[in-house]
Amino acid sequence: MKQTCIPDADRHFGWIDYAKTLSIFFVVLLHTYSVAELTEALNSFVMQAFFFFSGFLFLRERNPDYRRFVGKRFRQLIVPYLWINAVAYAAWFFVLRHFGSDADAGIGWHEPLTAIAIGLPPGLVHDIPLWSLLCFFVVEVVYYPLQSMAKWGDLTIAGVFFCAASVVSLLAPEEGIALPLALAPAMSALAFYALGHWVRAHMTFFKAMFRPDVLMLLSAIALFQIGFAFNSPVWFFMGKMGNPVWYFLEAAGGILFTVQTAAWLSRVAGDGVFIRFLSRGTLLICGFHLMAFALIKGVMLFGFGIEPSRLTDGFLPGFLFALAAFALCLPPVWLIGRYMRFLVSK
């Protein structure tokens, strides 16, 4: 399918920084598991939004050579996947597996290492969100050559992989399925990645989507509510999507809601240095926030005698806990960006 109306490769969209920052905060909030309904709601769209935004930002003009593109994305995704896993595994092995629920889990010391090597999301008990880094790499190295073929337009890619994800979800057991290289979520992720790129290629048609608009915001909420009301719980990282129609509606509504919220924030607050810093730090926040959770819980328990369960008991405590963990991730994000950029090579 011929692409049209591709924006200039150097164009910056102010709302995208807010959208990425909102999405990574939603991820942090999701992992507090403070309110079951909130967890289910965020699970139904937040990772799909990340892949949509990544597809939106992909431009072949910046990456004309496939081998160089793979090498670059390996440095940007797989290298952080490996070293953050090493840090998180060390924290789990020496400290975290001896406390709380992990102390009774009976997980062998070698099992997370096997999960890291094979790419099994549920096996990354020391830092489960890291599956997304591997999944992004798989999605992009598969998408690039398909998108370059004339017969593989973005909508075709999105349709094929959405159907494949639907089949996997249908055949998976109730708790989902663990496939190597994060392939279970990668199929649905590919669909949203391709959809994001297709939307950018047709910005003239979709321009209203990215401007602050009350009607558009209300439409996003309505779409999400319809899909969420009828669908069963989504477990994206396990390839469990429920009914494909309702799944798509809630994901699309959640993505549009995030875009609209970001557009309103961009209009009010503008495009500043701090929001760009937060946007660039999403990968590290993804990798660090569960360790920040553990640090906060440990300090509150051993320093003040406050049980960890009380810290996330309800929406407000969970929100404040997520906010504290998010803030705690920022100093290492700044230090790495300033002095150790080779760890997140650009």
Secondary structure, 3 states (H helix, E strand, C coil): CCCCCCCCCCCCCHHHHHHHHHHHHHHHHHCCCCCHHHHHHHHCCHHHHHHHHHHHHCCHHHCCCHHHHHHHHHHHHHHHHHHHHHHHHHHHHHCHHHCHHHHHCCCCCCHHHHHHHHCCHHHCCCCHHHHHHHHHHHHHHHHHHHHHCCCCCHHHHHHHHHHHHHHHHHHCCCCCCCCHHHHHHHHHHHHHHHHHHHHHHCHHHHHHHHCCCHHHHHHHHHHHHHHHHHCCCCEHHHCECCCHHHHHHHHHHHHHHHHHHHHHHHHHHCCCHHHHHHHHCHHHHHHHHHHHHHHHHHHHHHHHCCCHHHHCCCHHHHHHHHHHHHHHHHHHHHHHHHHCHHHHCC
